[in-house]
Amino acid sequence: MRLLALNCGSSSLKSALFEVAGADDLTRLATATVRGLPDDATLDASVGDVEERRSLGACGASQAAEAVLGWYRDRDLLSAVEGVAHRVVHGGRYFEAAVRLDDAARDAIEAATRLAPLHNRPALDVLRVAMEAVPDRPHVAAFDTAFHSTMPAHAKSYALPRDLAERHSLYRFGFHGLAHRDMAERSAALLGRPLAETRLVTLQLGSGCSAAAIEGGRSVDTSMGMTPLEGMVMATRSGDVDPALPLLLVEGEGWPPSEVEALLNERSGLLGASGLSGDVRELLQAEARGHEGATLALAMYCYRARKQVGAYLAALGGADAIVFGGAVGEHQPEVRRRVCAGLEWAGVRLDDEANGRASGTAVISLRDAPVAVHVVVVDEERMLAREAFEALTPSGGP
């Protein structure tokens, strides 16, 4: 089965074409990625040994989808596609697994958009363009929230009146589910044991950051909540703050709620705390030059991540591995070192040499450490294609 995966983010559209012979037998045939949305977008694409790059300028998600799908069409790769997989960040309470899209499913995704407007709206735009470009093939939506639907009630609930929570769907949904699932499965392989026999703490560290406690392959807790704003310090998102803080800003600054929301989502986190940048790479360089804001922001970032790991070690009763993924988790050994520092009491013993040279998926803990530390290169497009295959072939085969 030939499947096209479309992974729409708030500032990028990644895609990959796969030949899928089974849930664990996927061959990547081509890729096309647009980065830099919406201001200065660039398309990078490759098939075989041929690579291409071109500037798209200012464009939104719909135009990016047209460029990506046009690239596949121009190379006669679209006609053989048998299904299209779409990443949708927020499925709300409606979806606990990937689903074949119909009008009812699209309406439910639209209804959940109020909880993740920065992510669901562009995903719906991409979906519309793709369904027009590939109208006679099934389209499947895979949800970042679905992986966390296994959380128990005490982990997914807020301490609010139950009738109010039910009426407005005020629950902790969690995000980055595709990434956390991929990290868990790859970590189990590194451990050499069945996923069902593992306890893992996974850290997806990028522009957005989240942690998950995973027991036997099932999410039992995660740091993001009803929206992607809850949890750890992120590039421009504040993460956890006192719930009274937005109210004080509305009253004290005279701001409308939309301005407070913009502050917490777009001008806080590493950017706000440092007064400089939301990019970890830039902050590490600035810290080396003595920039106090960069030092504070990085300390907050790593401390909150380490505190989250400690909480999930308690929730799981210990762990077999701590797993780093995402752009920061994969590429910043200094961040990994700082997050793990002070966790020796829990059995975490980092191999400094292995951590420093890690490139790709790797074990970076000492061989005799009670708790392993892994780096995993997350492949969300592969997970999208896999979940679409599972949705289209419930028996697990063509």
N, C-alpha and C positions, 0 to 999 in steps of 0.2 A: 504494500500500500504506500503510495507516494503522498506525503503530507507536508503542507506548508505551515510553519509556525510563525505567528506575528506577535511580537512581544512589545506592547506599547507602554512606554513610560511617560513621565511628565515632561521630559526633555529629549527623548530618543524614541526611535522605532527600530527594533532589531528583528531580523527575520532569518529563517533558515529553512531550506528544503531538505527533507529526509526521505530515504527509502526505508520503510519500516517492515521488517519481517516478523517481528514479535516485540513484546513489551520491553525486552532487554536486548533487542537486536535492531539498532538504528544506525543507518549510514548517512552522514551528512554529505549532500551533493553540492550545495551552493549556499552562500550567505549574502545578505544585503542589509546594511545598517545605516540609518540616518541619525546623526548626532548633531547637537547644537540647536535644537528646536527651542523657541520659535524664531530666534533673531538671526542666526548665521549657520544654517544647516549645511551639512556635508554628507554625501552618500558615498559609502565605501562598500564595494561588492566584489565577490570572487566566485568563480566556478572553475574547477580544475586548477590549472596553473595560471589562469588569467585573472588579474586583479585590476580594478578600476576605481577611480575616485573622481567625483565631480562636485562642484559647489551648487547648492540649491538656493542659497540666499535666505531671505526671511520667508518662512512658511510654517503652517500649522500641521496638525496631525493628518488631516485629510490630504493635503498636498504631499506630505511625506509618504503616505500610503500609495498615492497615485504614482509617485516616483519609484517606489520599491516594486510594486506590482508591474509597472511598465518595464522595469529592468528585466524581470523574469519573463514577461511576455515577449520582449524583443529578442530574447535568446531561446524562444520556443520551449520554455520550461514550465509555463503556466498551464498549457493544454493537457499535460499528463497528470496534473494535481488531482488527487481523489478526495481530498478533504483539507479544510483550513482550520487551524487551531488558533484561538485568540486568548491572550492573557487579559483577564479582567481583575482589577485589584480588589474591589469590594462586591461581594455577592450578598451582603446582608444576611438575613435569616432565611433567605430563599433557597440557597444552594449549599449542599454539603459534598458535592462531587462535580466533576466536569459534566456538562450537558450539551446535547445537540440543540442548536439554536432554532427557535421558532418565535412567532410573534409574542407569545406569553413570556418566554424567557427574556426577550429583549425588553419587554415592559418592566419586568422585575429588575433587570440591570439598571434601567432608567430610574426606577424608584429608589435604588440604593445609591444613586449618584450624589444625593445630598450629603452622604457620609464621607465621600471621597471625591469631591468635584475635580480636583487637580488631576486625578488618575482615570476615573470612569468616563468623564466626558470625552477626552481624546480617544479612549478605547472604543467608545461607541462610534466616533467619527471614522476610525479605521475600519470598524466592523461594517459600516454602511458602504464604504468604498470597496471593501473586499467582496461583499456579497453582490455588488454590481459587476465587479470584474470576474468573479467566479460564481455565476448565479445558479449553476446546475449541479453543484457539489455540496455535500454537507459541511456546515460550519459548526465548530464546537467551541464553547467557552470554558476555560479552566480558571478557577478563582483562587487568588492568594489567600482568601479567608477560609476556603474549604478545608485545608489541612488542619486548621485549629478547631474545627467543629467537634473534635473528640474531647475538648477540654471539659472537665467536670463542672457542674453548676457553681460550685464554690469558687472556681477560678475564673469563670466567664461572667459572673454576676457582679454588679455594683450594689453597694449597700443603700439602695433606694426603695421606696414603696413599690411593691411588686406590680400593682396595677398600672402605675406610671411607667415602669420599665417595660412592661408588656405592650402598652399602648404606643410607645415611641421607639421600640426596639433598642432600649438603652442597655446594651450588653457589650462585653469585650469580645471582639471578633478576631483580632490578630491579623497580621499581614506577612508578606514575604513567604507565604506557604510553599510555593514551588521551590524556592531556594532552600528552606529548612528541610524539606523532604529530600532534596538532592544531597544536601550535606549529610543528613542522617544515613542515607543508603551508602554513600561513598565512605563515610567513617566506619560503618559496620564492616565494609569490605577490607579496610585497612586493619581493623582489629582482627579480622579473620574469624568472625562469628556471625551467626544469624542476626538480622536486625531485631527480631522479636526478643532477643536475649540481651539487648543493650540498654544502657541508660546514658543519655547524651545531653550536653548543653551546647547548643549551636548559636553562633554569633554571626549575623549578617550585618557587616559594617561597610557602609557606603555613604552616599548622600543621606539616605535614610538608614536608620539602624534599628535592629531588633534582635532579641534573644528568645530562645525557646527551650523549654524543658521537654525532652522527648523520651518516653519510656516504651520500649518494645515497638518502636516505629510510630507511636501515636503521640501527638502533642498533648501535654497535660497542663501547660501554661506557656504564656508568651508575653513579651513586654509591651507591645502595642495593644491598643484597646479598641474602643468603638470606632476610632479614627486613627490614621497613621501618626498623629501628633503625640500620643501618649508614649511614655517609656524613657529611653535613654537620650542623652544629648546627641543631636544630629548636626548636619552641616548648617542648616538654617532653621531647623525646628527646635523648640525649647526642650521637648520631652516633658517629663513630669514637672508640674508647678503646683503650688497651693491653689486649690479650686477658687479661693477667694480673690486671687490675684487679678483675673480678668474683670471681676466686679469692681475692684478698687481702681483699675485703669479707666473703666467706663465712668465712674463717679469722679475720680480725681483729675483725669485729663479731659474729661468731656468727650471721649471718643465713642463713636458708634461701635456696636459689637463687631462689625466687619473689619474695622481698623485693628481691633485687638486680635482678631483671628489672623489677619495679615502679619501682624507683629510676631505672633508666636510661631507661625508657619514659615515666614519668609525672611525675617530680620533678627532671628534669635539663634540659639544653638551656638556652634563654633563661631559663626560670623558675629553674632551679637556680643558674646563673651570676650572675644579677642579684639573687636573693633577693627578687624583687618580682613579676614577671609573665612570662608567656610570650607576651604580646601586643606585637608590635613597635610599635604605635601608642602604647601606654602607656609603653614604654621610651624612645621618642624624646622624649616629653613629660617623663619623669623625668630623662633626660639633660640636657635644657635647664635643669632646676632644680638640676643639679649632683650627681645621684645616681651615685655611683661604680660601684655594681653594674650599673646600666643601661648606663653607658659601656663597661664591660668586656664585658658580654654582647653588645652590638651590635658591638663591635670583633671579637670572636670570630666572630660570625655572618657578618659581611661578609668577614672575612679568609678563613675557610674556603671561602666561596663563590668568592671571587676565586682562591684557590689551586686550586680544582677547575676553574675555567675555564682557568687556565694549564696544568693537566695535560691537559685535553682538546684544547687548542690543539696541544700536543705530540703527542698520540695521533693527531690528524687531519692533522698537518703544516700547520696553519693553518686558518682558517675564513672563511666568507663572512659570517657573522652570529652574534652572541650574542643569544639570545632570552629575554626575561623573561616569565613567566606566573605564575599563582596569585595569591591575594589580596594577598600582599606584593609580588610582582613586578609586578603590575598597578597597584597603588595607592600605592606608597611611593617617590617619586622620590629621596628622600634615600638609601634603601638601594641603589637602582640606581646612584646617583652613587658611593657608597662602594665598591661591588663593582667598578665600572669604573676607579676611580682607581688609577693605577699600571700599567695595561695599555696605556699609550700605545706602549710598545716593540713591542707586537704589532699595532699599527695601529688600536687602539680610540680613537676621538675622540668623546666625548660632546658633543652640542649641549645646553648647560645650559638654554637657553630652551625647547627642544622637550621635554626631559626634564621640566621643571617643569610644563608645561601639558598633557602627554600625558593624554588621556582616551579610553580604548578602544584598539584596535589602532593602533599608530603607529610611525614611524621616529624615533628619538631621537638618532641620530648625525649628525655633520656630513656634508654631501653628498659631500665628497671623501675621506671616511675609508676606508682600505683594508678595514676590517672594520666592517660595519653593526651597529647595535644596535637591536633591535626590542622593542616591547611588544606582546604578543598576549593578547587576551581569550579564555581557554580555554573551550570549550563541550563539556564531556564528554558531556552528554546528546545533543547532535548526533552526536558520534562513536559513542556507543552505538547510536543508531538506524541510523547508516550501517553499522556492523559487523554488526548484525543483518540488515539488508537484504542485505548481501553474503553472509551465511551462508545466508539463505533463498532467494536468487536467484543461484546461483553464476555464471550467465551475465552478471550485471551489470544485468539488467533484469527487469521483471515478466513 
